[in-house]
Each structure stands twice: as structure tokens, then as C-alpha cells.
Amino acid sequence: MAKYTLGLDFGTESARALLVDVATGDLVASAVEAFPDGVIDERLPGSHSPLPPDWALQNPSDWLSTLENTVAAVMRQSGVAGSDVIGIGLDFTACTILPAAADGTPFHTNVAYSDRPHAWAKLWKHHAAQGQADRVNALAEQRGDAWPRRYGGKISSEWLIPKALQMLEEDAALYEAADCIVEGADWVVWQLTGVLARNACAAGYKGTWHKADGYLPADFLAALHPGLARLYVDKVAGPVVAPGTRVGGLNAAWAGRLGLAAGTPVAAGIIDAHAAAPGGGVTQPGVMFMIMGTSTCHMLMGEQEVLVEGIAGVVEDGIVPGLYGYEAGQAGAGDIFAWFVEQGAPPAYHDEAARREVTLHDVLAERAAAQRPGQSGLLALDWWNGNRSVLVDAELSGLLVGATLATKPEEIYRALIESTAFGTRLIIEAFTEQGVAVDSIVAGGGLAKNPLLMQIYADITGRDFAVAGSPQPSALGAAMLGAVAAGPAGGGYATLAEAAAHMAPAPAHVYRPIAAHRPAYDLLYAEYRRLYDTFGRGENNVMKTLRRLRREQLAAAR
Amino acid sequence: MAKYTLGLDFGTESARALLVDVATGDLVASAVEAFPDGVIDERLPGSHSPLPPDWALQNPSDWLSTLENTVAAVMRQSGVAGSDVIGIGLDFTACTILPAAADGTPFHTNVAYSDRPHAWAKLWKHHAAQGQADRVNALAEQRGDAWPRRYGGKISSEWLIPKALQMLEEDAALYEAADCIVEGADWVVWQLTGVLARNACAAGYKGTWHKADGYLPADFLAALHPGLARLYVDKVAGPVVAPGTRVGGLNAAWAGRLGLAAGTPVAAGIIDAHAAAPGGGVTQPGVMFMIMGTSTCHMLMGEQEVLVEGIAGVVEDGIVPGLYGYEAGQAGAGDIFAWFVEQGAPPAYHDEAARREVTLHDVLAERAAAQRPGQSGLLALDWWNGNRSVLVDAELSGLLVGATLATKPEEIYRALIESTAFGTRLIIEAFTEQGVAVDSIVAGGGLAKNPLLMQIYADITGRDFAVAGSPQPSALGAAMLGAVAAGPAGGGYATLAEAAAHMAPAPAHVYRPIAAHRPAYDLLYAEYRRLYDTFGRGENNVMKTLRRLRREQLAAAR
């Protein structure tokens, strides 16, 4: 008799439910539903007062309604009996946090607070706490603290401390009233089980938690703001557990609502990008998993903690219990190509795409595929959205060199793809040169479906690129967490590795480096590294100067 | 009773005749006619055999037929009596040379030679003698010769010696049979007057003639090829005279053909770009004249010979007798903007241009004009077509830095315009820092009609930019040469300066620097210079590496 597990994937715009076969990982049913309030970045629901710039919120009630609807849909579609669902796992955007009362009641449903922006969930891409982040980083640098080295030297405005500090500074009464500040992932599990635990993935990558050292010390927080000193003690209390740990059983109310058995194990969650690693079959050291979309996220497991230059984070138990999870990133990938396609392709290319009923990307990729490496004479630095790894510098910008009057759009398109592949090679080398092995690579996400791009990545890195077999690796990874929470006794698995071994499909395709392309790309990569160092490490700060001047002129124009 | 002078302008595709009032410079009539055979770069007229790559020829018979027709047209249009035309001047592309017999008969009309490509006129943009030019430059460098410093260190494949050497090496019999090799300008004057003289402008800027030192020595030529040793003695004999010198009187046959008086003074010619300087009213030291089109040519007079870094040439009597004419250049200007407009503007911009019945340039310029200096955060090196002055390096290429996901086409468009203005500022500073004064600037050519561009040039250089009043400054300059050849006794002028003082119209407009724009542009210019040195002077040779790889990959693809 087949058993099933539910993977719930909470994204930026929508939630998805996946029902999969525990033994095989086969997809049984899936459903997706957009959040009714979407990303709240103009005004609060029901309000006419505009939010300040750079705010981005979500409505936690949307998470619950979409959870209920999508799970109902997959159960109905599949005809599976609720009692055959052995576990529930979820992945979530992070850092996405909300203030809640001691019983988990969110503040946005409290009429005394619902008209206050800080009562709602701050979405990962809420960027209004940049000032606070700058102060965190400046203070850490001033104190000579070592912990930022776990995060490439700096934390982002998207993370827990800047967001919590912003709440304290802008709405102290609400901050004081909140019994806890909690990640969306952990809050949903709390709603389902009545138990509050903090998943080590979000806590580690976004909350500065460290398994051995714990959170940041109170004196650091007090130096930021006296009222923040007890943040971790008062507001972020609760055990930190590895993703997949059974937090509790599904409570009766939710069991009834979802048509599942009360007590069904619910797993501690995981960040959405990180869930894709086990979903792509990657749970062991030495295999890099890349989620390639608008930006690229690189996940890698290791058996030791190494402070690699410019990584976005290293967290013990962050992805797979017992291993150190490394995360690196490229701030721009698909969005650079999208920028070029929107801004840089002349009408003839649009016309061709329309006539042939293909995308502009298809037209450009087809023409670009006819070129040999280096034939365009172009080379780019892939910093259109700044550089995350290894320079951790949002002020850097894109560079294109080698343009002539004969340069064609498809050549620029290819050079942009190549530049992101050079950036990936540099990240791989940062890991391997600093002692974290990268033996093989698995890729997922939208860009992994682009054959030209994947071949270029294989050629430039000199490595095989396997494409993850699952089209929904994050949601599948979440479903695996449910199977691990159930454990062998509950019809699941003892470890995430075991779950992945059974449930992750074989790679859809493996791209292998073409030997004839390697010498040209090695030559170009040497030049890329040289430009990288010249413009990225302070030798020539033209990009900073241009940013500064741009800001001044935009301010003067207002 | 009004008197008139004829200015004949021989370009790449067509010839133009201008009839102007000697006293005022007012345009009386003009006519233009395309050369029947145009640019001959695929096959010889009447032949089916293709020409090799990089060849570009003209048919000298086209020069005569268009001269006859356009002069007839202006005389007819104007109703001016032939006897009231006091002089004839012409400007011509250069180096555009042909082989001729001792009596001036061109070889392309000789049936024994007419099927041989070398019998036709090699147009200025014939680029098939690059190998020969490389050998000239290598030999000069090996010998440590000083003369190349008059030409920025290197001569071009477009010039006399490479073209003559190519003829000798590829068709020795024809080279031997030719009594002379002559510039088109000088050949047309020879046809009209029966007198062969070499104009100092073409001789100096393209033929390596120097007023004090003469031509290159025979031992240099012999080292290139023994058969070339007597080039100047045998093939390029004849006096070298300043433009505007009376070479002779119009002969009877041509007088009849044109309806002019026999004996009408005919002036030694001048290169077309250089003719624009007097045509724009510039005949005195310290005023830079810029012809701004697909590329930009900078002309400047000085009272001494200074070997300025990277100038295209300095020639005594080259433009104005008694002065040193300096020429510098930017290899790309309008053609860079045209490249971007063709390749880089998305359909919405094309649609807007069509809807408003304006050009794409207008749409981009209008949007670009709304930006403040530095607001785009972009900076470019204007080397899409290599760099002529001051680096004299065709292997350099275009660079754009500062791109982000928010970068818009009009911002790139403006950055490209700015980059060419920075290039001009650098050339001006090369002159002034090396002791050649630039007190003011006059601009002509197509780009001088673009208000946004002209304002940016004024802002970036910090100088007034006067736009030449004549829409045809080259042809007007040629007409002035006719007036000088006539001399005061013939109803003309004693000097070119005097002719220009009477005949050049006042500037159409003067663009003055906007003080508020200067600080941002000074900052950007400092960054431009730094990039210029980094990528142009050997510190980072990525552009060379990219060119080399491109050539290798294109060769491998064949």
C-alpha cells in the first residue's frame, strides 16, 4: 500500500502543494495558488496610506488560506486517503518574519495593530532596513568581530537583525508588545502543530545563529540599540532544529481542515532555495547544487567549517543535519539576460520571434549557438546587479569590453551568458582553493532548461553539469523533509540522504565539457579574473565613483 | 559687377559643384552627381572576375563626367556668364591615387591594362595594402627613423607608399609602365590645365612629404623593395605646392566643355576634410576645426612644428601656406551612435519614432537630453572603431562600464556621445599640453547639427563650440582656393585667410559650456583618462587578446 508525503512550497507570489509517493518520489498531484494580497509594497490591505519606499510585506493569513486550498486540491485530485499521508514538510522564502503573540496569534489580525505596517510579515525582499544593516556591519567591523566571516564579511538588509531593529526603531510599542519574532516557515509549522521551533536553515543563513556559538552576544545587540539587547532571549526564543526534524504532529483543527490524520508528523522547514538541493538529489559533501533563475544560488555541503571568501553563508545543519551547508550566490543571472533581451534586441529579432512563434531568447540563443568561443571578441563582468560571491559588493556594476561596429546583439547575449559562467567558475574555484571540495554539479531552476547556457557553463567550468530531474526541486525537497519527519517507523526515512536516494529522480540531462572549447575559455577566464580583480578589489574604483555620482545626480534632480 | 568662383568637391560616392560669390561667399548655385561606377569593390566595370577582399577603387572617368555635368548645371541654374568665373578650386578624398602616362592618360582607359585592377584609381578606403603598411612601419621602427613621429608613429595602409608598393608587388609590369602615380586631386587639375603639380596637403598627410626634408630617402624605399627605390624620383615627380596655388589656366578644350573662359586660374587642390577648415572660416593658428561625421577629424594650424603624441599628421603648408597644419582624428563617432541605434534600440523606440515621424536618433536624443551628467552611472571608451588619436591603435575596442538592470537605451546612447566628447577633450589637451594652442573651436559635418551632442561636447571640453555657418564647408573651402588662385589682380584674394574672412559665413550657432555640468564631467573625465591609460597603454591588454582570439576563431570557422 503506497504512502505519501506533502511538500509545501511558499514563494514570493504563491504557494504550491506537491503530493509525492514516499517510496519513489513520483509526483501524484500538485496545485498552486497565488497569495490573495500578493506582495504588499504599495499600501496595506484595506488602507489608503502608501507604504514608504523599499517596503515589501506579505499577509500571513494568505499563507494559511493557500495552504488549505492547495492541499485540499491535491488530495481531491489524487484520491489519496488522508491517512496515507505520512508527513508534511515545507520550504519558505527567508528571511520573511512576523511579530506574534505567545500563542502564535499574528499581530496583523489584531485590530489594535493591523493598520501598522510593522504588524505584517516583512518579506525577504523588504529592503527598507538598509540603514540598520549598514550599522550592523559597521559595528562588527569596528569591533573586529569574526562572525561576519561566516557570511562573506557582511550581512544583508534582508536579514533578521536589520529587520528587527527597524521594527524596534520605528514602532517600539509593537516591538515591545510582540512576544516573538518568527520566520514564516516556523510560524506555519507552529500553526499546524502548536509547537514553535526555529529551523536551522533560516536561523543560520538569515538569523546569524551558529550551532556552537549560538546567536550574537547581547553586548553587540545593545551597542546597536539598548532595546535590542534581549532580542534572542525574548523574541527569538525556542529550540533551533535541523530541517526535517519532527516539530510536532498535525493538530486536530488543521487535520480536520486538510482531511489528514491528526498527529501526522510535521517537519521543521527550510529556505526554498536550499530545499532544492535535496530535491535535486544533493545531500552529500562535494556536490554543488545550483539554482539558476533570475539570480543564482550555489549550495554545497562540507564536513568542516571553512570560512571561504565571499560566501553568503556557512551553517552547520543548515541543509543536511550533520553537515555544514555552504551557500554562495551570483546576484544576477537570468535577469541580466532578460534586461538585454528587453532593452537591447532590435525589431528584426522581435519580428523573427513573432513569425516563428518562439521567444526572443530562442532567437538570440540560436544565433549565439552558431558562434565559437571567443569569436565575438567580447568579454563581460556579470555585475549588472552587483556581485554577491565572492566580492559581496552591491555597488559593482556591469562591464562589457571588446565592442566594435560589427558587434551583433547575439554576440552580446552570448558574452553575458559567458560572464555568468565565468562568475560560477570563480565561485567553484574559491571553494576548491580554500579546501571545500566540489566534485560534481547539479543544476536546477529555469536557466537549467537552456541547452546553450548549460553547455557554456560546462565548457567554461570544465565540469559536467547534471540537470536535476525534478521540475519542482524545492517542493520535492520539502516533501522529503516530511518523509524524514515521519522516520522509518512512520513509513519514511531515517535521513535526508536516504530520502533523496529514493525520491529524487535521475538527472534529466548531463552536459559535458567540449574539449575543443576549453582553451579559448581558459584564455578568456584569465582575462575575466584580471578584470574582476581590477574593478572588484579596489585597484580601479570607477564603478563606485559612477554609483556615487549617479546617486548625487538623481538626488539633485528631485 | 559680381564675380564668382567654383568649388568642386570630389567625395567617395559623388562630386559636387558650388558656385559662390567671391565678394561675400554667398551660394549662387550647387549641383551634385553620383559617380556612375560608384565605389568599385566587387568587380571592375564590365568584368565578371571578383576583386580580392578589402579592395576599393574608383573610375577616374567618373570624376571628369561628373565635373562636366555639375559645373554645367550650376552655370545653367545661375545664369552666370562663364567669363565672370574667376577661379576654380577643388577638394578631393585622399590618398586616392592612379597610375598615368606622361601626358596624363590614365591606365584604366588603355585596353592593354583596363582589365587589371591596379590600372584603376585606388580609393582612400582601399585597405588591401595592410601587409605593405605593416612592413613600412616595422622597417621605420627597426631603423629608428624619426619621420613617423610626424604621423603619430605609424602610417596607414591607406597611404601612398603602401598602395604604390602593393601595385609594384602585384603588377610589376604596370608599375614599370606607369610614368607617374598621382593623387586624384592633382590629376583632375592636370586634366584641366595640362600642368602636373602635387598639392602639399595630400603629399604631406598621405605621401610622407616634408617641406624641409622632402620625401623618404631612397635607401628606405629600397629596403622595402629594390624596385621602389626611385618611387619619388620616377613616379611622384613634380613640384609640391600649397593648396590654392595657381597651377595653371583652364585649357581650351575644358573651357569649351564647361562654358568658362580659357585661362581661368585653377588652384592646387586639397583633401576634402582639410578644405572644410577654411570653408568653416578657420585659417589662423589656435582655432581647431572639427569635421564631425561617421568619424571625426580635427584640424589645427600652428606656427611651429611640434611632434604631438598621436596626431595623424603635421604638414607645413598642408592647409594654409606658411603655417603648420595639424590633423588628429577619432576613428569612430557618428558610426558608433549609428551602430547603437541599429543594434540596440528596442521596438518601442522604433515605434515611437515612426509614430512621431522623427528619427530614432531624435527619440534617443530627446530622452537622453532629460538626464543630468553622470545620472546614468555609465562611462564608455569610444573605441568601437579603434583609436586614432592619440593612441594610433586599430586593435583597441569599445568598453562600457556601469551597466545595471535599470540601464536604459537612451542612457547608453548618451554615454556613447559623452565618450566621444571625452576623446575630443583628450586630443585638445594633447595639443595644448604639448605646446600647440587651442583657443577656440569650430565644428562642421553632420553631427554638428545635433544640439544635444554639441552641448555635451561644450560641457565636457569646457569650451565654446561654434558651428560652421556653411552647410558645405569643404566645397566652400575649395571655392576659396579658386579665389586665391585668381589673386587680387584676378578679382580674388591674396591669401586664404583673406578669402575666408570675406567668404565664410558667421557661425550658425555657438554652444557654450553650462557651468553646472562641469564638475560631474570633470569627475567622469578623470575616470575616462584612467580607463584610457589602463586599456590603451599596455597596462591591461585584454582588448588585444580578445581581437587575437576573435581572429583565430574566425579563421578556424572557415
HADDOCK unambig.tbl for C-alpha pairs under 7 A between the chains (distance, minus, plus):
assign (segid A and resid 336 and name CA) (segid B and resid 405 and name CA) 6.53 0.50 0.50
assign (segid A and resid 339 and name CA) (segid B and resid 405 and name CA) 5.99 0.50 0.50
assign (segid A and resid 342 and name CA) (segid B and resid 346 and name CA) 6.96 0.50 0.50
assign (segid A and resid 343 and name CA) (segid B and resid 345 and name CA) 6.81 0.50 0.50
assign (segid A and resid 343 and name CA) (segid B and resid 346 and name CA) 5.59 0.50 0.50
assign (segid A and resid 343 and name CA) (segid B and resid 408 and name CA) 6.79 0.50 0.50
assign (segid A and resid 343 and name CA) (segid B and resid 409 and name CA) 6.45 0.50 0.50
assign (segid A and resid 344 and name CA) (segid B and resid 344 and name CA) 4.52 0.50 0.50
assign (segid A and resid 344 and name CA) (segid B and resid 345 and name CA) 5.93 0.50 0.50
assign (segid A and resid 344 and name CA) (segid B and resid 346 and name CA) 5.88 0.50 0.50
assign (segid A and resid 345 and name CA) (segid B and resid 343 and name CA) 6.80 0.50 0.50
assign (segid A and resid 345 and name CA) (segid B and resid 344 and name CA) 5.92 0.50 0.50
assign (segid A and resid 345 and name CA) (segid B and resid 345 and name CA) 6.72 0.50 0.50
assign (segid A and resid 345 and name CA) (segid B and resid 346 and name CA) 5.52 0.50 0.50
assign (segid A and resid 346 and name CA) (segid B and resid 342 and name CA) 6.95 0.50 0.50
assign (segid A and resid 346 and name CA) (segid B and resid 343 and name CA) 5.58 0.50 0.50
assign (segid A and resid 346 and name CA) (segid B and resid 344 and name CA) 5.87 0.50 0.50
assign (segid A and resid 346 and name CA) (segid B and resid 345 and name CA) 5.52 0.50 0.50
assign (segid A and resid 346 and name CA) (segid B and resid 346 and name CA) 4.87 0.50 0.50
assign (segid A and resid 346 and name CA) (segid B and resid 347 and name CA) 6.19 0.50 0.50
assign (segid A and resid 347 and name CA) (segid B and resid 346 and name CA) 6.17 0.50 0.50
assign (segid A and resid 347 and name CA) (segid B and resid 347 and name CA) 4.88 0.50 0.50
assign (segid A and resid 372 and name CA) (segid B and resid 553 and name CA) 6.45 0.50 0.50
assign (segid A and resid 374 and name CA) (segid B and resid 549 and name CA) 5.82 0.50 0.50
assign (segid A and resid 374 and name CA) (segid B and resid 550 and name CA) 5.49 0.50 0.50
assign (segid A and resid 374 and name CA) (segid B and resid 553 and name CA) 6.69 0.50 0.50
assign (segid A and resid 375 and name CA) (segid B and resid 549 and name CA) 6.81 0.50 0.50
assign (segid A and resid 375 and name CA) (segid B and resid 550 and name CA) 4.29 0.50 0.50
assign (segid A and resid 375 and name CA) (segid B and resid 553 and name CA) 5.24 0.50 0.50
assign (segid A and resid 375 and name CA) (segid B and resid 554 and name CA) 6.13 0.50 0.50
assign (segid A and resid 376 and name CA) (segid B and resid 550 and name CA) 6.11 0.50 0.50
assign (segid A and resid 377 and name CA) (segid B and resid 546 and name CA) 4.76 0.50 0.50
assign (segid A and resid 377 and name CA) (segid B and resid 547 and name CA) 5.65 0.50 0.50
assign (segid A and resid 377 and name CA) (segid B and resid 549 and name CA) 6.96 0.50 0.50
assign (segid A and resid 377 and name CA) (segid B and resid 550 and name CA) 5.04 0.50 0.50
assign (segid A and resid 378 and name CA) (segid B and resid 546 and name CA) 6.71 0.50 0.50
assign (segid A and resid 384 and name CA) (segid B and resid 403 and name CA) 5.66 0.50 0.50
assign (segid A and resid 384 and name CA) (segid B and resid 404 and name CA) 4.10 0.50 0.50
assign (segid A and resid 384 and name CA) (segid B and resid 405 and name CA) 5.64 0.50 0.50
assign (segid A and resid 385 and name CA) (segid B and resid 404 and name CA) 5.88 0.50 0.50
assign (segid A and resid 385 and name CA) (segid B and resid 405 and name CA) 6.30 0.50 0.50
assign (segid A and resid 397 and name CA) (segid B and resid 402 and name CA) 4.84 0.50 0.50
assign (segid A and resid 397 and name CA) (segid B and resid 403 and name CA) 5.54 0.50 0.50
assign (segid A and resid 397 and name CA) (segid B and resid 404 and name CA) 5.88 0.50 0.50
assign (segid A and resid 398 and name CA) (segid B and resid 401 and name CA) 5.89 0.50 0.50
assign (segid A and resid 398 and name CA) (segid B and resid 402 and name CA) 5.37 0.50 0.50
assign (segid A and resid 398 and name CA) (segid B and resid 403 and name CA) 4.48 0.50 0.50
assign (segid A and resid 398 and name CA) (segid B and resid 404 and name CA) 6.05 0.50 0.50
assign (segid A and resid 399 and name CA) (segid B and resid 400 and name CA) 5.58 0.50 0.50
assign (segid A and resid 399 and name CA) (segid B and resid 401 and name CA) 4.27 0.50 0.50
assign (segid A and resid 399 and name CA) (segid B and resid 402 and name CA) 6.30 0.50 0.50
assign (segid A and resid 399 and name CA) (segid B and resid 403 and name CA) 6.48 0.50 0.50
assign (segid A and resid 400 and name CA) (segid B and resid 399 and name CA) 5.59 0.50 0.50
assign (segid A and resid 400 and name CA) (segid B and resid 400 and name CA) 5.23 0.50 0.50
assign (segid A and resid 400 and name CA) (segid B and resid 401 and name CA) 6.50 0.50 0.50
assign (segid A and resid 401 and name CA) (segid B and resid 398 and name CA) 5.91 0.50 0.50
assign (segid A and resid 401 and name CA) (segid B and resid 399 and name CA) 4.28 0.50 0.50
assign (segid A and resid 401 and name CA) (segid B and resid 400 and name CA) 6.50 0.50 0.50
assign (segid A and resid 402 and name CA) (segid B and resid 397 and name CA) 4.85 0.50 0.50
assign (segid A and resid 402 and name CA) (segid B and resid 398 and name CA) 5.37 0.50 0.50
assign (segid A and resid 402 and name CA) (segid B and resid 399 and name CA) 6.31 0.50 0.50
assign (segid A and resid 402 and name CA) (segid B and resid 543 and name CA) 5.87 0.50 0.50
assign (segid A and resid 402 and name CA) (segid B and resid 546 and name CA) 6.71 0.50 0.50
assign (segid A and resid 403 and name CA) (segid B and resid 384 and name CA) 5.68 0.50 0.50
assign (segid A and resid 403 and name CA) (segid B and resid 397 and name CA) 5.54 0.50 0.50
assign (segid A and resid 403 and name CA) (segid B and resid 398 and name CA) 4.47 0.50 0.50
assign (segid A and resid 403 and name CA) (segid B and resid 399 and name CA) 6.47 0.50 0.50
assign (segid A and resid 404 and name CA) (segid B and resid 384 and name CA) 4.10 0.50 0.50
assign (segid A and resid 404 and name CA) (segid B and resid 385 and name CA) 5.89 0.50 0.50
assign (segid A and resid 404 and name CA) (segid B and resid 397 and name CA) 5.87 0.50 0.50
assign (segid A and resid 404 and name CA) (segid B and resid 398 and name CA) 6.04 0.50 0.50
assign (segid A and resid 405 and name CA) (segid B and resid 336 and name CA) 6.53 0.50 0.50
assign (segid A and resid 405 and name CA) (segid B and resid 339 and name CA) 5.98 0.50 0.50
assign (segid A and resid 405 and name CA) (segid B and resid 384 and name CA) 5.63 0.50 0.50
assign (segid A and resid 405 and name CA) (segid B and resid 385 and name CA) 6.30 0.50 0.50
assign (segid A and resid 408 and name CA) (segid B and resid 343 and name CA) 6.80 0.50 0.50
assign (segid A and resid 409 and name CA) (segid B and resid 343 and name CA) 6.43 0.50 0.50
assign (segid A and resid 527 and name CA) (segid B and resid 542 and name CA) 6.32 0.50 0.50
assign (segid A and resid 542 and name CA) (segid B and resid 527 and name CA) 6.31 0.50 0.50
assign (segid A and resid 543 and name CA) (segid B and resid 402 and name CA) 5.87 0.50 0.50
assign (segid A and resid 546 and name CA) (segid B and resid 377 and name CA) 4.75 0.50 0.50
assign (segid A and resid 546 and name CA) (segid B and resid 378 and name CA) 6.70 0.50 0.50
assign (segid A and resid 546 and name CA) (segid B and resid 402 and name CA) 6.72 0.50 0.50
assign (segid A and resid 547 and name CA) (segid B and resid 377 and name CA) 5.64 0.50 0.50
assign (segid A and resid 549 and name CA) (segid B and resid 374 and name CA) 5.80 0.50 0.50
assign (segid A and resid 549 and name CA) (segid B and resid 375 and name CA) 6.81 0.50 0.50
assign (segid A and resid 549 and name CA) (segid B and resid 377 and name CA) 6.95 0.50 0.50
assign (segid A and resid 550 and name CA) (segid B and resid 374 and name CA) 5.48 0.50 0.50
assign (segid A and resid 550 and name CA) (segid B and resid 375 and name CA) 4.29 0.50 0.50
assign (segid A and resid 550 and name CA) (segid B and resid 376 and name CA) 6.11 0.50 0.50
assign (segid A and resid 550 and name CA) (segid B and resid 377 and name CA) 5.03 0.50 0.50
assign (segid A and resid 553 and name CA) (segid B and resid 372 and name CA) 6.44 0.50 0.50
assign (segid A and resid 553 and name CA) (segid B and resid 374 and name CA) 6.70 0.50 0.50
assign (segid A and resid 553 and name CA) (segid B and resid 375 and name CA) 5.25 0.50 0.50
assign (segid A and resid 554 and name CA) (segid B and resid 375 and name CA) 6.12 0.50 0.50
